[in-house]
Amino acid sequence: MLRIRNRGPLVLLVALALVFTACASDDADDTPAATEAPTTTQAPATTAAPTTEAPTTTAAPTTTTTEAMVDMTPETPNIRVMPATLAQFLPLYVAQEQGFFAHYGLEPEILAFEGGAGRATEAALSGEAHMGYTSWPLAFSLAERGQQLKFITTHAYYAVVDGVDYSTHRLIVTEDSPIQTVADLEGTRIGVIARGSNEEAFLTSIMLQVGVDPDSVELIEAFWGAHPDLLTSGEIDVGYMIYPFITGIIPYGQTEGNGFRSIGDPYIGGADGIPEMLGDLGAGMFPMAASPEFVAENPNTIRAWALAIRDASQWIVDNPAEALDISVAISGVPAEAQRSNPPHMYVTWPENLVDQMERVADMMVEADLLGEGLDVAAFISDLPFTEEEMIENGRFFPWDPSQLP
């Protein structure tokens, strides 16, 4: 098991301790107290959301749907939701700013915060929030220990589509680092956002495939934006970073800049000595999740949420400049820096979701991070959509700030 210690403002949660009890003796460092997640303003009352033309579609998802619907009034209109302040969740913030939530009868309270999925996952399980974002590896590990989640919407989608790389993840080292590829990770200290994150699962799988002993590596928890300073000070040897926090040191499409180098994309893989990971098929790995009880008691709320996110994703495509303004407001990353980001891809409900989850679960089993026999279909919410709505929800919505004038 990888050795992990905390560095920075992240919080190790009570629920997450269940996930990694096997390595508790290696993780005895004190954990800082949690700060209360900030509350944003309520969604403004607006007129009905505009009707837009949908972009090129993928095939309709095969999820169970309901044709006959009578009353679609949300059971819990005043939902509490916990996302991160990242462009990956831009449709959520757009849905609030532009009135799409209000159009479908929702008035969410957005409990935005900086950090990994652990904080939001615990909030969704404890009832502090009705929904929170999670990572697949974290959700899978929790389910194995009896804490089941249901996925609501996917949000960010990582793939190579029509030759465009929509992955936002990179491994970063200093320019003079002796580390050239992932085969050089033996005995290194690697910065990650949190325990139980996508980063841990992917790093472990990569190291096993290239012959590096995961037990030799120390994972150091720190917010993505802190990794450049930690690299410069020598506190970490490698930063597992995401855009937009890489922007400003290494613009998208380049491999080095400002004293730093990228040694590859650990999500897509297939280059720079990294085995193929998600590959061109990609995966939607930033789902919003809720407890099974909340989903069962609030089918109309879940439907309204998903449709608002879908409409907001289309609005981003139609209004890229205005979407950039909202992204700047939520992330604090300047517009000029965000124009050096990779393009983002959004989708509410990708058709091959189960296949994608099985692929990641298999990867975790091979890396000894998960036991066999997990039923990934149990994470899928039985959303009450019509067939037409399911087709709409399966569309891809690309957003590329670099193309703005």
C-alpha positions in Angstrom: 0.0 0.0 0.0 1.3 3.5 -0.8 2.5 5.6 2.1 0.5 8.8 2.4 0.9 11.9 4.5 -1.1 15.1 4.5 0.4 18.4 3.3 -1.9 21.4 3.0 -5.5 22.3 3.7 -7.2 19.0 2.8 -9.2 17.0 5.3 -9.1 13.2 5.9 -12.7 12.3 6.6 -14.1 9.8 9.0 -15.9 7.9 6.3 -12.7 7.7 4.2 -10.9 6.1 7.1 -12.9 3.0 6.5 -11.6 2.8 3.0 -8.0 2.6 4.0 -8.0 0.9 7.5 -5.4 -1.5 6.2 -2.8 1.2 6.0 -3.8 3.2 9.1 -0.6 2.5 10.9 1.3 4.2 8.1 -0.8 7.3 8.2 -0.7 8.5 11.7 0.0 12.1 10.9 -2.3 14.6 12.4 -5.1 15.9 10.1 -6.1 19.6 10.2 -9.6 20.6 11.2 -12.1 21.0 8.4 -13.3 24.5 7.5 -16.9 25.0 6.7 -17.6 25.0 2.9 -18.6 28.4 1.7 -22.3 28.9 0.7 -23.0 30.7 -2.5 -26.1 32.7 -3.2 -29.3 31.0 -4.2 -30.1 30.5 -7.8 -31.8 33.7 -9.2 -35.3 33.6 -10.4 -35.3 33.8 -14.2 -37.4 33.2 -17.2 -37.6 29.8 -18.8 -34.3 28.4 -20.1 -33.7 29.1 -23.7 -34.2 26.3 -26.3 -31.0 25.5 -28.2 -30.0 23.1 -30.9 -28.1 20.0 -29.7 -24.7 19.1 -31.2 -23.8 15.9 -32.8 -25.0 13.0 -30.7 -23.7 9.7 -29.5 -26.0 6.7 -29.5 -28.9 6.7 -26.9 -27.9 5.3 -23.5 -29.4 1.9 -22.6 -30.5 3.0 -19.1 -34.0 2.1 -18.1 -36.4 4.9 -18.8 -40.0 5.8 -18.1 -42.3 7.0 -20.9 -45.3 8.1 -18.9 -44.7 10.9 -16.5 -47.5 12.9 -14.7 -46.1 15.2 -12.0 -42.5 16.2 -12.4 -42.4 18.7 -9.6 -39.1 18.2 -7.6 -39.7 16.6 -4.2 -36.8 18.5 -2.7 -36.4 21.8 -4.6 -34.0 23.3 -2.0 -31.2 20.8 -2.4 -27.8 21.3 -0.9 -25.0 20.4 -3.3 -21.2 20.2 -2.8 -19.0 20.6 -5.9 -15.4 21.8 -6.2 -14.5 25.2 -7.6 -13.2 23.7 -10.9 -14.0 24.1 -14.6 -15.0 20.4 -14.5 -18.1 21.5 -12.8 -18.8 24.6 -14.9 -22.3 23.3 -16.1 -23.4 23.3 -12.5 -22.5 26.9 -11.9 -23.9 27.9 -15.2 -27.2 26.2 -14.4 -27.4 28.4 -11.3 -26.3 31.6 -12.9 -28.5 31.3 -16.0 -31.6 30.0 -14.3 -31.7 26.5 -15.7 -32.2 25.1 -12.2 -35.0 27.5 -11.6 -36.6 26.5 -14.9 -36.9 22.9 -13.6 -38.2 23.9 -10.2 -34.9 23.7 -8.2 -33.3 26.3 -5.9 -30.0 24.6 -4.9 -27.7 25.8 -2.2 -24.2 25.4 -3.7 -21.6 24.5 -1.0 -18.5 25.1 -3.1 -15.1 24.2 -1.8 -11.5 23.7 -2.9 -10.2 20.1 -2.7 -10.6 16.5 -3.6 -13.7 14.3 -3.7 -13.5 13.0 -0.1 -15.0 16.1 1.5 -18.0 16.1 -0.8 -18.5 12.3 -0.7 -18.7 12.4 3.1 -21.2 15.2 2.9 -23.5 13.2 0.6 -23.2 10.1 2.9 -23.7 12.0 6.1 -26.6 14.1 5.0 -24.7 17.4 5.2 -25.4 17.7 1.5 -28.0 16.0 -0.6 -25.4 15.6 -3.4 -21.7 15.8 -3.5 -19.1 15.0 -6.1 -17.0 11.9 -5.8 -14.4 9.8 -7.7 -15.0 6.4 -9.0 -12.1 4.8 -7.1 -13.4 6.3 -3.8 -17.0 5.3 -4.5 -16.0 1.8 -5.4 -13.9 1.4 -2.2 -16.6 2.7 0.0 -19.2 0.4 -1.6 -17.0 -2.6 -0.9 -17.2 -1.5 2.8 -21.0 -1.1 2.8 -21.4 2.6 2.0 -23.2 2.7 -1.4 -23.5 5.8 -3.6 -25.7 6.5 -6.6 -24.3 8.6 -9.5 -26.5 11.4 -10.8 -24.6 13.3 -13.5 -21.2 12.8 -15.0 -20.0 16.3 -15.7 -16.4 16.3 -17.0 -15.5 13.7 -19.6 -11.9 12.6 -20.3 -11.3 11.2 -23.8 -9.7 11.8 -27.2 -12.5 12.7 -29.5 -11.9 13.5 -33.2 -8.2 13.8 -32.4 -8.8 16.4 -29.6 -7.4 15.5 -26.2 -9.9 16.4 -23.5 -7.8 15.2 -20.6 -6.8 17.8 -18.0 -4.3 15.7 -16.0 -0.5 15.7 -16.2 2.5 14.5 -14.1 4.8 17.5 -13.6 8.5 17.6 -12.5 11.1 20.4 -12.2 13.1 21.2 -15.4 16.3 19.8 -13.9 14.7 16.7 -12.3 16.4 13.3 -13.1 12.9 11.9 -13.5 12.2 11.4 -17.2 9.4 8.9 -17.4 7.1 7.0 -15.0 9.7 4.2 -14.9 11.8 6.6 -12.8 9.2 6.9 -10.0 10.8 4.4 -7.6 11.3 5.9 -4.2 9.8 9.3 -5.1 7.4 11.6 -3.3 4.4 12.4 -5.4 1.8 15.2 -4.7 -1.8 14.1 -5.0 -5.1 15.8 -4.1 -6.3 13.2 -1.5 -6.3 9.7 -0.4 -8.8 7.5 -2.3 -8.6 9.8 -5.3 -8.4 8.9 -8.9 -4.7 9.9 -8.6 -3.9 7.0 -6.2 -5.7 4.4 -8.3 -4.1 5.5 -11.6 -0.6 5.9 -10.2 -0.7 2.5 -8.5 -1.9 0.8 -11.7 0.7 2.7 -13.8 3.6 1.8 -11.5 2.7 -1.9 -11.4 2.6 -2.0 -15.2 6.0 -0.4 -15.6 7.7 -2.3 -12.9 7.9 0.3 -10.1 7.2 -0.9 -6.5 4.2 1.2 -5.2 5.4 0.6 -1.7 8.5 2.6 -2.4 6.5 5.7 -3.3 5.2 8.3 -0.8 2.0 10.2 -1.7 1.8 13.6 -0.2 -1.6 15.2 0.0 -1.8 18.8 -1.2 -4.1 21.0 -3.2 -3.2 21.0 -6.9 -2.3 24.7 -6.9 0.3 24.1 -4.2 2.3 21.6 -6.3 4.5 24.0 -8.2 5.8 25.5 -4.9 6.3 22.0 -3.4 8.2 21.0 -6.4 10.4 24.0 -6.3 11.1 23.6 -2.6 11.9 19.9 -3.0 9.1 18.7 -0.7 7.8 16.6 -3.6 9.5 15.1 -6.6 6.4 14.8 -8.9 3.2 16.7 -9.0 0.0 15.0 -10.1 -1.8 18.1 -11.4 -4.8 19.2 -13.3 -5.6 22.2 -15.4 -6.3 25.1 -14.8 -3.6 24.9 -12.1 -0.9 23.8 -14.6 -1.7 26.8 -16.7 0.8 29.6 -16.3 3.7 27.1 -15.9 3.0 24.8 -18.9 0.3 25.8 -21.3 -1.8 23.1 -22.9 -0.1 21.5 -25.9 3.4 22.2 -24.6 5.6 19.8 -22.5 7.7 22.3 -20.6 7.9 25.9 -19.4 8.9 28.2 -16.5 11.2 25.7 -15.0 8.9 22.7 -15.1 8.3 19.6 -17.4 5.4 17.3 -18.0 6.3 13.6 -18.1 2.9 12.5 -19.5 -0.9 12.2 -19.1 -1.7 9.6 -16.5 -5.4 9.5 -17.4 -5.4 8.8 -21.2 -1.9 7.2 -21.2 -0.5 5.5 -24.3 2.5 7.9 -24.6 5.6 9.1 -22.7 6.1 5.6 -21.4 2.7 5.5 -19.7 0.6 2.4 -20.5 -2.8 3.1 -22.1 -5.1 4.0 -19.2 -8.5 5.4 -20.3 -7.4 5.6 -23.9 -9.4 7.2 -26.6 -12.7 5.9 -25.2 -12.2 8.0 -22.1 -14.5 8.1 -19.1 -16.7 10.5 -17.2 -15.0 10.4 -13.8 -16.3 13.4 -11.9 -19.9 12.2 -11.0 -22.2 14.0 -8.7 -23.5 11.4 -6.3 -26.2 10.9 -3.6 -27.3 8.3 -1.2 -29.6 5.5 -2.5 -32.2 6.7 -0.1 -32.2 10.2 -1.4 -32.4 9.0 -5.0 -35.3 6.6 -4.3 -37.3 9.3 -2.5 -36.5 12.1 -5.0 -36.8 10.8 -8.6 -38.2 14.1 -9.9 -35.5 16.1 -8.2 -32.9 13.9 -9.8 -34.5 14.3 -13.2 -34.7 18.1 -12.8 -31.1 18.2 -11.8 -29.8 16.2 -14.8 -31.9 18.1 -17.3 -30.7 21.5 -15.9 -27.1 20.3 -16.2 -27.6 19.1 -19.7 -29.2 22.5 -20.8 -26.4 24.4 -19.1 -23.8 22.3 -21.0 -25.5 23.3 -24.2 -25.5 26.9 -23.1 -21.7 26.7 -22.6 -21.3 25.5 -26.2 -23.4 28.4 -27.4 -21.9 31.1 -25.2 -18.2 30.2 -24.7 -17.1 33.7 -23.8 -19.8 34.1 -21.1 -19.0 30.6 -19.8 -15.3 31.7 -19.4 -16.4 34.6 -17.3 -18.3 32.3 -15.0 -15.3 29.9 -14.9 -13.0 32.7 -13.8 -15.4 33.7 -11.1 -15.7 30.2 -9.6 -12.0 29.2 -9.9 -10.2 32.5 -9.5 -7.9 31.5 -12.4 -7.6 34.5 -14.8 -9.2 34.4 -18.2 -5.9 34.6 -20.1 -4.6 31.6 -18.2 -7.7 29.6 -18.8 -7.3 30.2 -22.5 -4.2 28.1 -22.2 -6.2 25.2 -20.8 -7.1 22.1 -22.7 -10.6 22.0 -24.1 -13.2 20.6 -21.7 -15.9 18.0 -22.6 -19.2 17.7 -20.7 -21.8 15.0 -20.9 -24.7 14.4 -18.5 -25.0 10.6 -19.0 -22.6 8.9 -21.4 -24.0 5.8 -23.0 -21.0 3.5 -22.2 -20.9 4.5 -18.5 -21.1 0.9 -17.2 -18.3 -0.3 -19.5 -16.2 2.6 -18.4 -16.7 1.9 -14.7 -16.0 -1.8 -15.2 -12.7 -0.9 -16.9 -11.6 1.3 -13.9 -12.8 -1.3 -11.4 -10.8 -4.0 -13.1 -7.8 -1.7 -13.0 -8.2 -1.3 -9.3 -8.6 -5.1 -8.8 -5.3 -5.7 -10.7 -3.6 -3.0 -8.5 -4.9 -4.7 -5.3 -7.0 -1.6 -4.4 -10.3 -3.4 -4.7 -11.6 -6.9 -4.3 -13.3 -8.8 -7.1 -17.1 -8.9 -7.6 -18.1 -5.3 -7.4 -21.4 -4.6 -9.2 -20.7 -1.3 -10.9 -24.3 -1.2 -12.3 -25.4 -0.6 -8.7 -24.1 2.9 -8.9 -26.4 3.9 -11.8 -29.5 5.8 -10.7 -32.7 4.7 -12.4 -33.5 8.1 -13.7 -37.1 8.8 -14.8 -36.3 10.1 -18.3 -38.2 9.7 -21.6 -36.3 8.1 -24.4 -35.9 11.5 -26.1 -34.4 13.0 -22.9 -31.9 10.1 -22.6 -30.8 10.8 -26.2 -30.2 14.4 -25.3 -28.4 13.5 -22.1 -26.0 11.3 -24.0 -24.7 14.1 -26.1 -21.1 15.5 -25.8 -20.7 19.2 -25.1 -17.2 20.6 -25.9 -15.9 23.9 -24.6 -12.6 25.3 -25.8 -11.6 28.7 -24.3 -8.4 28.8 -26.4 -10.6 29.4 -29.5 -12.0 32.6 -28.1 -10.8 35.9 -29.7 
